[in-house]
Amino acid sequence: MGHIRNAIDYRVFARTVSGHKRFYIRFLYNGKIFLTRATDAPTSAKAGAIAARIMQEEDLESIAKAKESGKRGALDDIDRYARMPVSKFLLFFWDPQQSPYLSDLAAAGRPLSGSYIHSMRRNAERFFVPIPLFSEMPMRDIKLKHIDSLFRELRKSGKSRTMLNSIRRTIQTPCNWLSVRNGMSKINFAALIMPKDGARDRGILTLEELEKILNLEAVSPWYDSNQRPHLEIRALQWKNVDLQNGLIQVSSNYTNFDGIKPPKARSKRDVPISTALEGALLEARKIAQLLGAAEPNNFVLLNAADFHKPISDTTIKRAWLRVLRAIGISKEEQKARNLVVHGLRHLYATRLIDAGLTPIEAAKLTGHKVLSTLGRYSDHTQQETLRKSKQILDNIKP
């Protein structure tokens, strides 16, 4: 059943919902649907009467034109993006203040981290903006051959697979986003040739070297049980330290761009406080109380310049280098063995496993998703694991 008034038309249709027939009105403008209304009419004829009244009382043509204009505006935006030079569009796409992609993700509750966005924008500035071709070519004209040519030069310059993958994401995500909106042709990024993965395993200290560190009075307690990623160390707040029950709750990370944020998936966990670390934490709390920085939300490792922030990432890395030099490991040896701060996490896991914990138990404490060929494991550490690991940490002597 239908009725025509100027460019506005309507159709009545029925659906059975929970065993009852319901009538709906579908309004069309120039033959295109722009509005659907549900009714409580018992018959199609009465639904048609409701439609006639709606058309009499409401300016449906204005509603239809507004919706049509909105769709045209969205299409106009896509066309404008497609005509942007590649380098300009990449900077726009990775700008949190302008990007429709980033704003849509945030609105959907899936925002990208500030660190990731920064790295993508930095890639755009370093590897796309300086190339004249990308400053002139519109997005709609870019093809695989143009990106392949760039990657060929980057491979020749010695860029690692990890770096190339990051650069690939910088251009692939915007291209995919624009192509599904018909702003450009789809590009098969799987055709890009990547170099062999040359990643090196992180080195770990020997027990003798660890003993030397433990004998350095200024740092010894912090290396006994705190072998966790430095992002989690920085995020540690006094509210996460339960000295009464001997536990530290790892519940967040800290980055310069995002501040406090949840850790990676399945990384929240409790770890035991060893006897040596307990003494260091008690001493640290006394100092924090003297400084007026021992509230629950204060950081355990303070930033001397600003007590509202944790110790800087740079300070941690510099301290690590000074510790290595203090125990006789030269810069050359450190580089050859790839001794980095994050390697402490591997050392922690290795010590736990060597001392008797199963890989699954160790993984629950270190936050590793996979140890060797290990699959997923529980998010929550059992009390038995906490008790056993605390005993191991307290009894192990290098």
Rosetta blueprint (number, residue, H / E / L):
1 M L
2 G E
3 H E
4 I E
5 R E
6 N L
7 A L
8 I E
9 D E
10 Y E
11 R E
12 V E
13 F E
14 A E
15 R E
16 T E
17 V E
18 S L
19 G L
20 H E
21 K E
22 R E
23 F E
24 Y E
25 I E
26 R E
27 F E
28 L E
29 Y E
30 N L
31 G L
32 K E
33 I E
34 F E
35 L E
36 T E
37 R E
38 A E
39 T L
40 D L
41 A L
42 P L
43 T L
44 S H
45 A H
46 K H
47 A H
48 G H
49 A H
50 I H
51 A H
52 A H
53 R H
54 I H
55 M H
56 Q H
57 E H
58 E L
59 D L
60 L H
61 E H
62 S H
63 I H
64 A H
65 K H
66 A H
67 K H
68 E H
69 S H
70 G H
71 K H
72 R H
73 G H
74 A H
75 L H
76 D H
77 D H
78 I H
79 D H
80 R H
81 Y H
82 A H
83 R H
84 M L
85 P E
86 V H
87 S H
88 K H
89 F H
90 L H
91 L H
92 F H
93 F H
94 W L
95 D L
96 P L
97 Q L
98 Q L
99 S L
100 P H
101 Y H
102 L H
103 S H
104 D H
105 L H
106 A H
107 A H
108 A L
109 G L
110 R L
111 P L
112 L L
113 S L
114 G H
115 S H
116 Y H
117 I H
118 H H
119 S H
120 M H
121 R H
122 R H
123 N H
124 A H
125 E H
126 R H
127 F H
128 F H
129 V L
130 P L
131 I L
132 P H
133 L H
134 F H
135 S H
136 E H
137 M L
138 P E
139 M H
140 R H
141 D H
142 I L
143 K L
144 L H
145 K H
146 H H
147 I H
148 D H
149 S H
150 L H
151 F H
152 R H
153 E H
154 L H
155 R H
156 K H
157 S L
158 G L
159 K L
160 S L
161 R H
162 T H
163 M H
164 L H
165 N H
166 S H
167 I H
168 R H
169 R H
170 T H
171 I H
172 Q H
173 T H
174 P H
175 C H
176 N H
177 W H
178 L H
179 S H
180 V L
181 R L
182 N L
183 G L
184 M L
185 S L
186 K L
187 I L
188 N L
189 F H
190 A H
191 A H
192 L L
193 I L
194 M L
195 P L
196 K L
197 D L
198 G L
199 A L
200 R L
201 D L
202 R L
203 G L
204 I L
205 L L
206 T L
207 L H
208 E H
209 E H
210 L H
211 E H
212 K H
213 I H
214 L H
215 N L
216 L L
217 E L
218 A L
219 V L
220 S H
221 P H
222 W H
223 Y H
224 D L
225 S L
226 N L
227 Q L
228 R L
229 P L
230 H H
231 L H
232 E H
233 I H
234 R H
235 A H
236 L L
237 Q E
238 W H
239 K H
240 N H
241 V E
242 D E
243 L L
244 Q L
245 N L
246 G L
247 L E
248 I E
249 Q E
250 V E
251 S L
252 S L
253 N E
254 Y E
255 T E
256 N L
257 F L
258 D L
259 G E
260 I E
261 K E
262 P L
263 P L
264 K L
265 A L
266 R L
267 S L
268 K L
269 R E
270 D E
271 V E
272 P E
273 I L
274 S L
275 T H
276 A H
277 L H
278 E H
279 G H
280 A H
281 L H
282 L H
283 E H
284 A H
285 R H
286 K H
287 I H
288 A H
289 Q H
290 L H
291 L L
292 G L
293 A L
294 A L
295 E L
296 P L
297 N L
298 N L
299 F E
300 V L
301 L L
302 L E
303 N E
304 A L
305 A L
306 D E
307 F E
308 H E
309 K E
310 P E
311 I L
312 S L
313 D H
314 T H
315 T H
316 I H
317 K H
318 R H
319 A H
320 W H
321 L H
322 R H
323 V H
324 L H
325 R H
326 A H
327 I L
328 G L
329 I L
330 S L
331 K H
332 E H
333 E H
334 Q H
335 K H
336 A H
337 R H
338 N L
339 L L
340 V L
341 V L
342 H L
343 G H
344 L H
345 R H
346 H H
347 L H
348 Y H
349 A H
350 T H
351 R H
352 L H
353 I H
354 D H
355 A L
356 G L
357 L L
358 T L
359 P H
360 I H
361 E H
362 A H
363 A H
364 K H
365 L H
366 T H
367 G L
368 H L
369 K L
370 V L
371 L L
372 S L
373 T L
374 L L
375 G L
376 R L
377 Y L
378 S L
379 D L
380 H L
381 T L
382 Q L
383 Q H
384 E H
385 T H
386 L H
387 R H
388 K H
389 S H
390 K H
391 Q H
392 I H
393 L H
394 D H
395 N H
396 I L
397 K L
398 P L
